[in-house]
Amino acid sequence: MAALRRLGTRQLVAEALVEEAAQIKAAISVLARSAAGGDVRSAQALIPWLDQALGKPTERVEVRSPSTLDDLEAMDTPSLERLVAEGRARRLRLVQEQASADLPEHARADSEPA
C-alpha cells in the first residue's frame, strides 16, 4: 500500500509490466496465435493490448465554420466566444502585418529586435 501511495497506480502498474515483460510477451503471443486460429475470446482479450500498443482510433468529426445566421444562432456560448476570439486574433495579425509592410525599410530594421 505504501508503494501505491508513493508511486501512484499508473507508475506501479508500469513497473510491474516492465518486471514481467517476458511473461506478458508470451501471454500476448498465445492470445495472438489462438485468435489467428479462430478463438473469438482470445481475439477479444487481445483488443485492449492492441489498443494500448497502437492507440485507440479516434472518431472522425467534421469541423466546419458557420456560414449563415442560423448556424451562428445554433452555436453554444463557448463556441461563439472561441469563434470571436479566433477572428480577433486573425484580424490583429493582419493589421500588424499590414502596418509592418507600410513602414519604410529602414524603419522596419530599426523596430525589429536584435
PDB file as gemmi writes it, atoms N, CA and C in Angstrom:
CRYST1    1.000    1.000    1.000  90.00  90.00  90.00 P 1                      
ATOM      1  N   MET A   1       0.821  -1.194   0.000  1.00  0.00           N  
ATOM      2  CA  MET A   1       0.000   0.000   0.000  1.00  0.00           C  
ATOM      3  C   MET A   1       0.864   1.257   0.000  1.00  0.00           C  
ATOM      4  N   ALA A   2       2.016   1.187   0.670  1.00  0.00           N  
ATOM      5  CA  ALA A   2       2.913   2.345   0.712  1.00  0.00           C  
ATOM      6  C   ALA A   2       3.457   2.639  -0.684  1.00  0.00           C  
ATOM      7  N   ALA A   3       3.750   1.581  -1.456  1.00  0.00           N  
ATOM      8  CA  ALA A   3       4.257   1.770  -2.817  1.00  0.00           C  
ATOM      9  C   ALA A   3       3.205   2.440  -3.685  1.00  0.00           C  
ATOM     10  N   LEU A   4       1.949   2.054  -3.521  1.00  0.00           N  
ATOM     11  CA  LEU A   4       0.875   2.657  -4.290  1.00  0.00           C  
ATOM     12  C   LEU A   4       0.760   4.143  -3.980  1.00  0.00           C  
ATOM     13  N   ARG A   5       0.834   4.488  -2.716  1.00  0.00           N  
ATOM     14  CA  ARG A   5       0.761   5.902  -2.330  1.00  0.00           C  
ATOM     15  C   ARG A   5       1.963   6.674  -2.839  1.00  0.00           C  
ATOM     16  N   ARG A   6       3.130   6.045  -2.797  1.00  0.00           N  
ATOM     17  CA  ARG A   6       4.359   6.727  -3.200  1.00  0.00           C  
ATOM     18  C   ARG A   6       4.424   6.912  -4.722  1.00  0.00           C  
ATOM     19  N   LEU A   7       4.076   5.867  -5.466  1.00  0.00           N  
ATOM     20  CA  LEU A   7       4.249   5.901  -6.916  1.00  0.00           C  
ATOM     21  C   LEU A   7       2.996   6.303  -7.681  1.00  0.00           C  
ATOM     22  N   GLY A   8       1.845   5.961  -7.180  1.00  0.00           N  
ATOM     23  CA  GLY A   8       0.619   6.152  -7.935  1.00  0.00           C  
ATOM     24  C   GLY A   8       0.311   4.893  -8.732  1.00  0.00           C  
ATOM     25  N   THR A   9      -0.945   4.710  -9.059  1.00  0.00           N  
ATOM     26  CA  THR A   9      -1.397   3.482  -9.713  1.00  0.00           C  
ATOM     27  C   THR A   9      -0.718   3.240 -11.048  1.00  0.00           C  
ATOM     28  N   ARG A  10      -0.668   4.247 -11.898  1.00  0.00           N  
ATOM     29  CA  ARG A  10      -0.085   4.049 -13.233  1.00  0.00           C  
ATOM     30  C   ARG A  10       1.385   3.661 -13.160  1.00  0.00           C  
ATOM     31  N   GLN A  11       2.114   4.327 -12.322  1.00  0.00           N  
ATOM     32  CA  GLN A  11       3.544   4.026 -12.206  1.00  0.00           C  
ATOM     33  C   GLN A  11       3.757   2.636 -11.642  1.00  0.00           C  
ATOM     34  N   LEU A  12       2.944   2.262 -10.674  1.00  0.00           N  
ATOM     35  CA  LEU A  12       3.066   0.928 -10.081  1.00  0.00           C  
ATOM     36  C   LEU A  12       2.771  -0.152 -11.124  1.00  0.00           C  
ATOM     37  N   VAL A  13       1.723   0.035 -11.913  1.00  0.00           N  
ATOM     38  CA  VAL A  13       1.386  -0.930 -12.967  1.00  0.00           C  
ATOM     39  C   VAL A  13       2.487  -0.952 -14.021  1.00  0.00           C  
ATOM     40  N   ALA A  14       3.003   0.215 -14.396  1.00  0.00           N  
ATOM     41  CA  ALA A  14       4.077   0.280 -15.394  1.00  0.00           C  
ATOM     42  C   ALA A  14       5.297  -0.502 -14.925  1.00  0.00           C  
ATOM     43  N   GLU A  15       5.655  -0.353 -13.666  1.00  0.00           N  
ATOM     44  CA  GLU A  15       6.809  -1.089 -13.142  1.00  0.00           C  
ATOM     45  C   GLU A  15       6.555  -2.598 -13.138  1.00  0.00           C  
ATOM     46  N   ALA A  16       5.341  -3.004 -12.787  1.00  0.00           N  
ATOM     47  CA  ALA A  16       5.008  -4.438 -12.800  1.00  0.00           C  
ATOM     48  C   ALA A  16       5.076  -4.985 -14.222  1.00  0.00           C  
ATOM     49  N   LEU A  17       4.611  -4.214 -15.182  1.00  0.00           N  
ATOM     50  CA  LEU A  17       4.675  -4.657 -16.582  1.00  0.00           C  
ATOM     51  C   LEU A  17       6.120  -4.801 -17.049  1.00  0.00           C  
ATOM     52  N   VAL A  18       6.982  -3.902 -16.642  1.00  0.00           N  
ATOM     53  CA  VAL A  18       8.391  -3.999 -17.015  1.00  0.00           C  
ATOM     54  C   VAL A  18       9.012  -5.239 -16.384  1.00  0.00           C  
ATOM     55  N   GLU A  19       8.717  -5.474 -15.117  1.00  0.00           N  
ATOM     56  CA  GLU A  19       9.280  -6.634 -14.415  1.00  0.00           C  
ATOM     57  C   GLU A  19       8.819  -7.953 -15.032  1.00  0.00           C  
ATOM     58  N   GLU A  20       7.621  -7.988 -15.553  1.00  0.00           N  
ATOM     59  CA  GLU A  20       7.048  -9.218 -16.099  1.00  0.00           C  
ATOM     60  C   GLU A  20       6.981  -9.185 -17.622  1.00  0.00           C  
ATOM     61  N   ALA A  21       7.830  -8.421 -18.252  1.00  0.00           N  
ATOM     62  CA  ALA A  21       7.769  -8.229 -19.707  1.00  0.00           C  
ATOM     63  C   ALA A  21       7.836  -9.546 -20.483  1.00  0.00           C  
ATOM     64  N   ALA A  22       8.696 -10.453 -20.087  1.00  0.00           N  
ATOM     65  CA  ALA A  22       8.834 -11.723 -20.810  1.00  0.00           C  
ATOM     66  C   ALA A  22       7.542 -12.541 -20.736  1.00  0.00           C  
ATOM     67  N   GLN A  23       6.930 -12.585 -19.554  1.00  0.00           N  
ATOM     68  CA  GLN A  23       5.697 -13.347 -19.395  1.00  0.00           C  
ATOM     69  C   GLN A  23       4.544 -12.690 -20.155  1.00  0.00           C  
ATOM     70  N   ILE A  24       4.516 -11.367 -20.142  1.00  0.00           N  
ATOM     71  CA  ILE A  24       3.458 -10.644 -20.853  1.00  0.00           C  
ATOM     72  C   ILE A  24       3.589 -10.871 -22.354  1.00  0.00           C  
ATOM     73  N   LYS A  25       4.824 -10.835 -22.847  1.00  0.00           N  
ATOM     74  CA  LYS A  25       5.049 -11.095 -24.270  1.00  0.00           C  
ATOM     75  C   LYS A  25       4.583 -12.502 -24.631  1.00  0.00           C  
ATOM     76  N   ALA A  26       4.891 -13.470 -23.783  1.00  0.00           N  
ATOM     77  CA  ALA A  26       4.465 -14.853 -24.036  1.00  0.00           C  
ATOM     78  C   ALA A  26       2.940 -14.963 -24.032  1.00  0.00           C  
ATOM     79  N   ALA A  27       2.294 -14.311 -23.086  1.00  0.00           N  
ATOM     80  CA  ALA A  27       0.834 -14.366 -22.995  1.00  0.00           C  
ATOM     81  C   ALA A  27       0.192 -13.733 -24.226  1.00  0.00           C  
ATOM     82  N   ILE A  28       0.727 -12.612 -24.663  1.00  0.00           N  
ATOM     83  CA  ILE A  28       0.185 -11.940 -25.848  1.00  0.00           C  
ATOM     84  C   ILE A  28       0.402 -12.813 -27.085  1.00  0.00           C  
ATOM     85  N   SER A  29       1.537 -13.481 -27.159  1.00  0.00           N  
ATOM     86  CA  SER A  29       1.802 -14.387 -28.281  1.00  0.00           C  
ATOM     87  C   SER A  29       0.792 -15.530 -28.312  1.00  0.00           C  
ATOM     88  N   VAL A  30       0.492 -16.093 -27.137  1.00  0.00           N  
ATOM     89  CA  VAL A  30      -0.508 -17.171 -27.057  1.00  0.00           C  
ATOM     90  C   VAL A  30      -1.865 -16.655 -27.521  1.00  0.00           C  
ATOM     91  N   LEU A  31      -2.244 -15.472 -27.044  1.00  0.00           N  
ATOM     92  CA  LEU A  31      -3.523 -14.886 -27.457  1.00  0.00           C  
ATOM     93  C   LEU A  31      -3.562 -14.672 -28.971  1.00  0.00           C  
ATOM     94  N   ALA A  32      -2.471 -14.155 -29.532  1.00  0.00           N  
ATOM     95  CA  ALA A  32      -2.426 -13.881 -30.965  1.00  0.00           C  
ATOM     96  C   ALA A  32      -2.551 -15.175 -31.772  1.00  0.00           C  
ATOM     97  N   ARG A  33      -1.835 -16.207 -31.356  1.00  0.00           N  
ATOM     98  CA  ARG A  33      -1.914 -17.491 -32.070  1.00  0.00           C  
ATOM     99  C   ARG A  33      -3.316 -18.082 -31.963  1.00  0.00           C  
ATOM    100  N   SER A  34      -3.907 -18.020 -30.783  1.00  0.00           N  
ATOM    101  CA  SER A  34      -5.265 -18.545 -30.603  1.00  0.00           C  
ATOM    102  C   SER A  34      -6.276 -17.751 -31.423  1.00  0.00           C  
ATOM    103  N   ALA A  35      -6.128 -16.425 -31.409  1.00  0.00           N  
ATOM    104  CA  ALA A  35      -7.038 -15.578 -32.187  1.00  0.00           C  
ATOM    105  C   ALA A  35      -6.902 -15.874 -33.671  1.00  0.00           C  
ATOM    106  N   ALA A  36      -5.680 -16.060 -34.133  1.00  0.00           N  
ATOM    107  CA  ALA A  36      -5.450 -16.383 -35.542  1.00  0.00           C  
ATOM    108  C   ALA A  36      -6.068 -17.728 -35.909  1.00  0.00           C  
ATOM    109  N   GLY A  37      -6.175 -18.617 -34.935  1.00  0.00           N  
ATOM    110  CA  GLY A  37      -6.786 -19.920 -35.164  1.00  0.00           C  
ATOM    111  C   GLY A  37      -8.304 -19.894 -35.074  1.00  0.00           C  
ATOM    112  N   GLY A  38      -8.878 -18.730 -34.808  1.00  0.00           N  
ATOM    113  CA  GLY A  38     -10.330 -18.604 -34.788  1.00  0.00           C  
ATOM    114  C   GLY A  38     -10.946 -18.496 -33.414  1.00  0.00           C  
ATOM    115  N   ASP A  39     -10.163 -18.451 -32.355  1.00  0.00           N  
ATOM    116  CA  ASP A  39     -10.698 -18.343 -30.996  1.00  0.00           C  
ATOM    117  C   ASP A  39     -11.158 -16.902 -30.750  1.00  0.00           C  
ATOM    118  N   VAL A  40     -12.460 -16.724 -30.721  1.00  0.00           N  
ATOM    119  CA  VAL A  40     -13.043 -15.385 -30.581  1.00  0.00           C  
ATOM    120  C   VAL A  40     -12.692 -14.759 -29.235  1.00  0.00           C  
ATOM    121  N   ARG A  41     -12.704 -15.539 -28.177  1.00  0.00           N  
ATOM    122  CA  ARG A  41     -12.386 -14.988 -26.842  1.00  0.00           C  
ATOM    123  C   ARG A  41     -10.943 -14.497 -26.780  1.00  0.00           C  
ATOM    124  N   SER A  42     -10.026 -15.211 -27.420  1.00  0.00           N  
ATOM    125  CA  SER A  42      -8.630 -14.758 -27.460  1.00  0.00           C  
ATOM    126  C   SER A  42      -8.518 -13.456 -28.240  1.00  0.00           C  
ATOM    127  N   ALA A  43      -9.260 -13.380 -29.328  1.00  0.00           N  
ATOM    128  CA  ALA A  43      -9.252 -12.146 -30.128  1.00  0.00           C  
ATOM    129  C   ALA A  43      -9.787 -10.977 -29.304  1.00  0.00           C  
ATOM    130  N   GLN A  44     -10.862 -11.226 -28.556  1.00  0.00           N  
ATOM    131  CA  GLN A  44     -11.420 -10.163 -27.710  1.00  0.00           C  
ATOM    132  C   GLN A  44     -10.450  -9.776 -26.599  1.00  0.00           C  
ATOM    133  N   ALA A  45      -9.744 -10.755 -26.040  1.00  0.00           N  
ATOM    134  CA  ALA A  45      -8.780 -10.471 -24.980  1.00  0.00           C  
ATOM    135  C   ALA A  45      -7.574  -9.712 -25.506  1.00  0.00           C  
ATOM    136  N   LEU A  46      -7.297  -9.858 -26.789  1.00  0.00           N  
ATOM    137  CA  LEU A  46      -6.141  -9.204 -27.405  1.00  0.00           C  
ATOM    138  C   LEU A  46      -6.393  -7.719 -27.687  1.00  0.00           C  
ATOM    139  N   ILE A  47      -7.655  -7.356 -27.855  1.00  0.00           N  
ATOM    140  CA  ILE A  47      -8.005  -5.978 -28.240  1.00  0.00           C  
ATOM    141  C   ILE A  47      -7.435  -4.915 -27.293  1.00  0.00           C  
ATOM    142  N   PRO A  48      -7.583  -5.040 -25.965  1.00  0.00           N  
ATOM    143  CA  PRO A  48      -7.017  -3.995 -25.096  1.00  0.00           C  
ATOM    144  C   PRO A  48      -5.498  -3.852 -25.245  1.00  0.00           C  
ATOM    145  N   TRP A  49      -4.813  -4.967 -25.488  1.00  0.00           N  
ATOM    146  CA  TRP A  49      -3.359  -4.907 -25.673  1.00  0.00           C  
ATOM    147  C   TRP A  49      -3.012  -4.169 -26.969  1.00  0.00           C  
ATOM    148  N   LEU A  50      -3.780  -4.435 -28.007  1.00  0.00           N  
ATOM    149  CA  LEU A  50      -3.560  -3.737 -29.276  1.00  0.00           C  
ATOM    150  C   LEU A  50      -3.859  -2.243 -29.128  1.00  0.00           C  
ATOM    151  N   ASP A  51      -4.962  -1.940 -28.438  1.00  0.00           N  
ATOM    152  CA  ASP A  51      -5.303  -0.530 -28.210  1.00  0.00           C  
ATOM    153  C   ASP A  51      -4.201   0.185 -27.445  1.00  0.00           C  
ATOM    154  N   GLN A  52      -3.670  -0.487 -26.430  1.00  0.00           N  
ATOM    155  CA  GLN A  52      -2.608   0.118 -25.626  1.00  0.00           C  
ATOM    156  C   GLN A  52      -1.355   0.352 -26.461  1.00  0.00           C  
ATOM    157  N   ALA A  53      -1.012  -0.624 -27.292  1.00  0.00           N  
ATOM    158  CA  ALA A  53       0.217  -0.523 -28.080  1.00  0.00           C  
ATOM    159  C   ALA A  53       0.082   0.441 -29.246  1.00  0.00           C  
ATOM    160  N   LEU A  54      -1.056   0.412 -29.909  1.00  0.00           N  
ATOM    161  CA  LEU A  54      -1.222   1.182 -31.144  1.00  0.00           C  
ATOM    162  C   LEU A  54      -2.058   2.436 -30.979  1.00  0.00           C  
ATOM    163  N   GLY A  55      -2.723   2.560 -29.862  1.00  0.00           N  
ATOM    164  CA  GLY A  55      -3.615   3.695 -29.653  1.00  0.00           C  
ATOM    165  C   GLY A  55      -4.997   3.365 -30.192  1.00  0.00           C  
ATOM    166  N   LYS A  56      -5.989   3.862 -29.521  1.00  0.00           N  
ATOM    167  CA  LYS A  56      -7.358   3.637 -29.980  1.00  0.00           C  
ATOM    168  C   LYS A  56      -7.648   4.571 -31.137  1.00  0.00           C  
ATOM    169  N   PRO A  57      -8.360   4.086 -32.138  1.00  0.00           N  
ATOM    170  CA  PRO A  57      -8.758   5.000 -33.211  1.00  0.00           C  
ATOM    171  C   PRO A  57      -9.711   6.048 -32.650  1.00  0.00           C  
ATOM    172  N   THR A  58      -9.601   7.232 -33.164  1.00  0.00           N  
ATOM    173  CA  THR A  58     -10.483   8.295 -32.696  1.00  0.00           C  
ATOM    174  C   THR A  58     -11.619   8.490 -33.688  1.00  0.00           C  
ATOM    175  N   GLU A  59     -12.710   8.989 -33.173  1.00  0.00           N  
ATOM    176  CA  GLU A  59     -13.860   9.254 -34.014  1.00  0.00           C  
ATOM    177  C   GLU A  59     -13.560  10.465 -34.886  1.00  0.00           C  
ATOM    178  N   ARG A  60     -13.879  10.355 -36.138  1.00  0.00           N  
ATOM    179  CA  ARG A  60     -13.681  11.482 -37.043  1.00  0.00           C  
ATOM    180  C   ARG A  60     -14.871  12.424 -36.905  1.00  0.00           C  
ATOM    181  N   VAL A  61     -14.560  13.698 -36.739  1.00  0.00           N  
ATOM    182  CA  VAL A  61     -15.600  14.698 -36.565  1.00  0.00           C  
ATOM    183  C   VAL A  61     -15.425  15.753 -37.645  1.00  0.00           C  
ATOM    184  N   GLU A  62     -16.520  16.063 -38.324  1.00  0.00           N  
ATOM    185  CA  GLU A  62     -16.477  17.101 -39.345  1.00  0.00           C  
ATOM    186  C   GLU A  62     -16.512  18.462 -38.665  1.00  0.00           C  
ATOM    187  N   VAL A  63     -15.529  19.276 -38.977  1.00  0.00           N  
ATOM    188  CA  VAL A  63     -15.472  20.613 -38.412  1.00  0.00           C  
ATOM    189  C   VAL A  63     -15.713  21.598 -39.544  1.00  0.00           C  
ATOM    190  N   ARG A  64     -16.691  22.455 -39.359  1.00  0.00           N  
ATOM    191  CA  ARG A  64     -16.946  23.449 -40.388  1.00  0.00           C  
ATOM    192  C   ARG A  64     -17.266  24.777 -39.725  1.00  0.00           C  
ATOM    193  N   SER A  65     -16.974  25.837 -40.425  1.00  0.00           N  
ATOM    194  CA  SER A  65     -17.254  27.175 -39.911  1.00  0.00           C  
ATOM    195  C   SER A  65     -18.699  27.531 -40.216  1.00  0.00           C  
ATOM    196  N   PRO A  66     -19.314  28.273 -39.307  1.00  0.00           N  
ATOM    197  CA  PRO A  66     -20.690  28.696 -39.573  1.00  0.00           C  
ATOM    198  C   PRO A  66     -20.719  29.626 -40.783  1.00  0.00           C  
ATOM    199  N   SER A  67     -21.739  29.458 -41.622  1.00  0.00           N  
ATOM    200  CA  SER A  67     -21.796  30.281 -42.828  1.00  0.00           C  
ATOM    201  C   SER A  67     -23.088  31.076 -42.928  1.00  0.00           C  
ATOM    202  N   THR A  68     -24.017  30.824 -42.014  1.00  0.00           N  
ATOM    203  CA  THR A  68     -25.281  31.568 -42.041  1.00  0.00           C  
ATOM    204  C   THR A  68     -25.610  32.055 -40.637  1.00  0.00           C  
ATOM    205  N   LEU A  69     -26.547  32.950 -40.569  1.00  0.00           N  
ATOM    206  CA  LEU A  69     -27.010  33.448 -39.278  1.00  0.00           C  
ATOM    207  C   LEU A  69     -27.615  32.305 -38.454  1.00  0.00           C  
ATOM    208  N   ASP A  70     -28.312  31.404 -39.116  1.00  0.00           N  
ATOM    209  CA  ASP A  70     -28.885  30.248 -38.400  1.00  0.00           C  
ATOM    210  C   ASP A  70     -27.787  29.400 -37.760  1.00  0.00           C  
ATOM    211  N   ASP A  71     -26.658  29.223 -38.478  1.00  0.00           N  
ATOM    212  CA  ASP A  71     -25.534  28.465 -37.915  1.00  0.00           C  
ATOM    213  C   ASP A  71     -25.027  29.138 -36.647  1.00  0.00           C  
ATOM    214  N   LEU A  72     -24.886  30.459 -36.692  1.00  0.00           N  
ATOM    215  CA  LEU A  72     -24.408  31.202 -35.526  1.00  0.00           C  
ATOM    216  C   LEU A  72     -25.390  31.104 -34.367  1.00  0.00           C  
ATOM    217  N   GLU A  73     -26.671  31.220 -34.672  1.00  0.00           N  
ATOM    218  CA  GLU A  73     -27.680  31.158 -33.622  1.00  0.00           C  
ATOM    219  C   GLU A  73     -27.745  29.782 -32.972  1.00  0.00           C  
ATOM    220  N   ALA A  74     -27.360  28.758 -33.709  1.00  0.00           N  
ATOM    221  CA  ALA A  74     -27.399  27.394 -33.175  1.00  0.00           C  
ATOM    222  C   ALA A  74     -26.180  27.067 -32.312  1.00  0.00           C  
ATOM    223  N   MET A  75     -25.133  27.892 -32.363  1.00  0.00           N  
ATOM    224  CA  MET A  75     -23.900  27.616 -31.614  1.00  0.00           C  
ATOM    225  C   MET A  75     -24.089  27.920 -30.139  1.00  0.00           C  
ATOM    226  N   ASP A  76     -23.415  27.164 -29.280  1.00  0.00           N  
ATOM    227  CA  ASP A  76     -23.447  27.447 -27.853  1.00  0.00           C  
ATOM    228  C   ASP A  76     -22.471  28.589 -27.545  1.00  0.00           C  
ATOM    229  N   THR A  77     -22.608  29.172 -26.377  1.00  0.00           N  
ATOM    230  CA  THR A  77     -21.819  30.353 -25.999  1.00  0.00           C  
ATOM    231  C   THR A  77     -20.313  30.115 -26.043  1.00  0.00           C  
ATOM    232  N   PRO A  78     -19.786  29.027 -25.481  1.00  0.00           N  
ATOM    233  CA  PRO A  78     -18.329  28.825 -25.554  1.00  0.00           C  
ATOM    234  C   PRO A  78     -17.817  28.727 -26.998  1.00  0.00           C  
ATOM    235  N   SER A  79     -18.591  28.111 -27.874  1.00  0.00           N  
ATOM    236  CA  SER A  79     -18.182  28.009 -29.281  1.00  0.00           C  
ATOM    237  C   SER A  79     -18.175  29.380 -29.939  1.00  0.00           C  
ATOM    238  N   LEU A  80     -19.189  30.178 -29.646  1.00  0.00           N  
ATOM    239  CA  LEU A  80     -19.230  31.544 -30.194  1.00  0.00           C  
ATOM    240  C   LEU A  80     -18.057  32.380 -29.683  1.00  0.00           C  
ATOM    241  N   GLU A  81     -17.759  32.251 -28.383  1.00  0.00           N  
ATOM    242  CA  GLU A  81     -16.640  33.001 -27.808  1.00  0.00           C  
ATOM    243  C   GLU A  81     -15.322  32.608 -28.476  1.00  0.00           C  
ATOM    244  N   ARG A  82     -15.138  31.303 -28.715  1.00  0.00           N  
ATOM    245  CA  ARG A  82     -13.933  30.825 -29.394  1.00  0.00           C  
ATOM    246  C   ARG A  82     -13.843  31.377 -30.814  1.00  0.00           C  
ATOM    247  N   LEU A  83     -14.961  31.365 -31.526  1.00  0.00           N  
ATOM    248  CA  LEU A  83     -15.006  31.870 -32.900  1.00  0.00           C  
ATOM    249  C   LEU A  83     -14.647  33.351 -32.942  1.00  0.00           C  
ATOM    250  N   VAL A  84     -15.194  34.129 -32.026  1.00  0.00           N  
ATOM    251  CA  VAL A  84     -14.898  35.562 -31.972  1.00  0.00           C  
ATOM    252  C   VAL A  84     -13.433  35.797 -31.628  1.00  0.00           C  
ATOM    253  N   ALA A  85     -12.908  35.058 -30.655  1.00  0.00           N  
ATOM    254  CA  ALA A  85     -11.502  35.215 -30.262  1.00  0.00           C  
ATOM    255  C   ALA A  85     -10.567  34.875 -31.431  1.00  0.00           C  
ATOM    256  N   GLU A  86     -10.880  33.802 -32.162  1.00  0.00           N  
ATOM    257  CA  GLU A  86     -10.053  33.435 -33.314  1.00  0.00           C  
ATOM    258  C   GLU A  86     -10.092  34.520 -34.379  1.00  0.00           C  
ATOM    259  N   GLY A  87     -11.276  35.073 -34.616  1.00  0.00           N  
ATOM    260  CA  GLY A  87     -11.410  36.148 -35.605  1.00  0.00           C  
ATOM    261  C   GLY A  87     -10.641  37.398 -35.197  1.00  0.00           C  
ATOM    262  N   ARG A  88     -10.714  37.745 -33.931  1.00  0.00           N  
ATOM    263  CA  ARG A  88      -9.975  38.920 -33.449  1.00  0.00           C  
ATOM    264  C   ARG A  88      -8.468  38.719 -33.577  1.00  0.00           C  
ATOM    265  N   ALA A  89      -7.992  37.535 -33.211  1.00  0.00           N  
ATOM    266  CA  ALA A  89      -6.552  37.253 -33.309  1.00  0.00           C  
ATOM    267  C   ALA A  89      -6.093  37.309 -34.767  1.00  0.00           C  
ATOM    268  N   ARG A  90      -6.902  36.733 -35.673  1.00  0.00           N  
ATOM    269  CA  ARG A  90      -6.561  36.753 -37.094  1.00  0.00           C  
ATOM    270  C   ARG A  90      -6.523  38.192 -37.622  1.00  0.00           C  
ATOM    271  N   ARG A  91      -7.518  38.993 -37.235  1.00  0.00           N  
ATOM    272  CA  ARG A  91      -7.572  40.387 -37.689  1.00  0.00           C  
ATOM    273  C   ARG A  91      -6.389  41.188 -37.140  1.00  0.00           C  
ATOM    274  N   LEU A  92      -6.021  40.953 -35.878  1.00  0.00           N  
ATOM    275  CA  LEU A  92      -4.888  41.650 -35.286  1.00  0.00           C  
ATOM    276  C   LEU A  92      -3.595  41.311 -36.015  1.00  0.00           C  
ATOM    277  N   ARG A  93      -3.404  40.040 -36.348  1.00  0.00           N  
ATOM    278  CA  ARG A  93      -2.212  39.635 -37.111  1.00  0.00           C  
ATOM    279  C   ARG A  93      -2.164  40.346 -38.458  1.00  0.00           C  
ATOM    280  N   LEU A  94      -3.298  40.408 -39.140  1.00  0.00           N  
ATOM    281  CA  LEU A  94      -3.342  41.059 -40.455  1.00  0.00           C  
ATOM    282  C   LEU A  94      -3.027  42.543 -40.346  1.00  0.00           C  
ATOM    283  N   VAL A  95      -3.565  43.198 -39.325  1.00  0.00           N  
ATOM    284  CA  VAL A  95      -3.303  44.629 -39.124  1.00  0.00           C  
ATOM    285  C   VAL A  95      -1.820  44.856 -38.837  1.00  0.00           C  
ATOM    286  N   GLN A  96      -1.242  43.999 -37.999  1.00  0.00           N  
ATOM    287  CA  GLN A  96       0.183  44.131 -37.684  1.00  0.00           C  
ATOM    288  C   GLN A  96       1.050  43.885 -38.914  1.00  0.00           C  
ATOM    289  N   GLU A  97       0.691  42.896 -39.720  1.00  0.00           N  
ATOM    290  CA  GLU A  97       1.445  42.628 -40.948  1.00  0.00           C  
ATOM    291  C   GLU A  97       1.335  43.800 -41.915  1.00  0.00           C  
ATOM    292  N   GLN A  98       0.142  44.360 -42.035  1.00  0.00           N  
ATOM    293  CA  GLN A  98      -0.062  45.500 -42.931  1.00  0.00           C  
ATOM    294  C   GLN A  98       0.721  46.715 -42.445  1.00  0.00           C  
ATOM    295  N   ALA A  99       0.701  46.964 -41.133  1.00  0.00           N  
ATOM    296  CA  ALA A  99       1.433  48.097 -40.574  1.00  0.00           C  
ATOM    297  C   ALA A  99       2.927  47.923 -40.795  1.00  0.00           C  
ATOM    298  N   SER A 100       3.408  46.735 -40.649  1.00  0.00           N  
ATOM    299  CA  SER A 100       4.814  46.448 -40.865  1.00  0.00           C  
ATOM    300  C   SER A 100       5.187  46.633 -42.333  1.00  0.00           C  
ATOM    301  N   ALA A 101       4.301  46.212 -43.212  1.00  0.00           N  
ATOM    302  CA  ALA A 101       4.564  46.351 -44.654  1.00  0.00           C  
ATOM    303  C   ALA A 101       4.544  47.808 -45.081  1.00  0.00           C  
ATOM    304  N   ASP A 102       3.780  48.658 -44.396  1.00  0.00           N  
ATOM    305  CA  ASP A 102       3.680  50.070 -44.747  1.00  0.00           C  
ATOM    306  C   ASP A 102       4.881  50.878 -44.270  1.00  0.00           C  
ATOM    307  N   LEU A 103       5.662  50.337 -43.334  1.00  0.00           N  
ATOM    308  CA  LEU A 103       6.828  51.057 -42.831  1.00  0.00           C  
ATOM    309  C   LEU A 103       7.939  51.065 -43.881  1.00  0.00           C  
ATOM    310  N   PRO A 104       8.701  52.153 -43.945  1.00  0.00           N  
ATOM    311  CA  PRO A 104       9.875  52.153 -44.835  1.00  0.00           C  
ATOM    312  C   PRO A 104      10.872  51.095 -44.354  1.00  0.00           C  
ATOM    313  N   GLU A 105      11.700  50.599 -45.252  1.00  0.00           N  
ATOM    314  CA  GLU A 105      12.652  49.524 -44.950  1.00  0.00           C  
ATOM    315  C   GLU A 105      13.529  49.866 -43.748  1.00  0.00           C  
ATOM    316  N   HIS A 106      14.069  51.114 -43.688  1.00  0.00           N  
ATOM    317  CA  HIS A 106      14.956  51.469 -42.587  1.00  0.00           C  
ATOM    318  C   HIS A 106      14.209  51.509 -41.256  1.00  0.00           C  
ATOM    319  N   ALA A 107      12.923  51.846 -41.252  1.00  0.00           N  
ATOM    320  CA  ALA A 107      12.147  51.875 -40.009  1.00  0.00           C  
ATOM    321  C   ALA A 107      11.847  50.453 -39.540  1.00  0.00           C  
ATOM    322  N   ARG A 108      11.633  49.524 -40.469  1.00  0.00           N  
ATOM    323  CA  ARG A 108      11.387  48.131 -40.096  1.00  0.00           C  
ATOM    324  C   ARG A 108      12.613  47.529 -39.443  1.00  0.00           C  
ATOM    325  N   ALA A 109      13.780  47.830 -39.982  1.00  0.00           N  
ATOM    326  CA  ALA A 109      15.027  47.288 -39.431  1.00  0.00           C  
ATOM    327  C   ALA A 109      15.288  47.851 -38.034  1.00  0.00           C  
ATOM    328  N   ASP A 110      14.924  49.130 -37.824  1.00  0.00           N  
ATOM    329  CA  ASP A 110      15.138  49.759 -36.525  1.00  0.00           C  
ATOM    330  C   ASP A 110      14.163  49.220 -35.477  1.00  0.00           C  
ATOM    331  N   SER A 111      12.960  48.819 -35.898  1.00  0.00           N  
ATOM    332  CA  SER A 111      11.956  48.393 -34.925  1.00  0.00           C  
ATOM    333  C   SER A 111      12.076  46.912 -34.582  1.00  0.00           C  
ATOM    334  N   GLU A 112      12.790  46.126 -35.374  1.00  0.00           N  
ATOM    335  CA  GLU A 112      12.917  44.701 -35.110  1.00  0.00           C  
ATOM    336  C   GLU A 112      13.953  44.471 -34.017  1.00  0.00           C  
ATOM    337  N   PRO A 113      13.678  43.531 -33.104  1.00  0.00           N  
ATOM    338  CA  PRO A 113      14.650  43.261 -32.044  1.00  0.00           C  
ATOM    339  C   PRO A 113      15.899  42.602 -32.624  1.00  0.00           C  
ATOM    340  N   ALA A 114      17.020  42.870 -31.978  1.00  0.00           N  
ATOM    341  CA  ALA A 114      18.299  42.339 -32.458  1.00  0.00           C  
ATOM    342  C   ALA A 114      18.510  40.931 -32.002  1.00  0.00           C  
TER     343      ALA A 114                                                      
END                                                                             
